[in-house]
Amino acid sequence: MVYGGVYLPWEWSPEYQLRNTVYPYFLAGPLYILKELSLDSQMAVLLQPYLTHSILVLAGDLFLWKSAKKYVGSDAARISMLLLLTSRAQTEFIIRCFTNGVE
């Protein structure tokens, strides 16, 4: 989106509309800012989506902590965070910039 020439998968095509375009635009916003400020080095372009995605991951973890603490208590919140942080799916997949991780 920022540099042009990007082919979006069928999930985002107008014909199917399986996925929402908010997440790709969420990742493209900071890239556009880097490009406009001429700070778009190769390393910055490679790291930026992961740093931006980490905001959503942290927000989800914080929501889990606060919800668990509110509805089931502090001890259960600690256990839920322990299970979340030791989950194989969390450590391998959620930290990647996949739309499924956000969903």
Buried (B, 14 or more C-beta within 10 A) or exposed (E): BBEEEEEEEEEBEEEEEEBEEEBBEBBBBBBBEBBEEEEBEEEBBEEBBEEBBEEBBEEBBEEBBEEBBEEEEEEEBEEBBEEBEEEEEBEEEBEEBEBEBBE
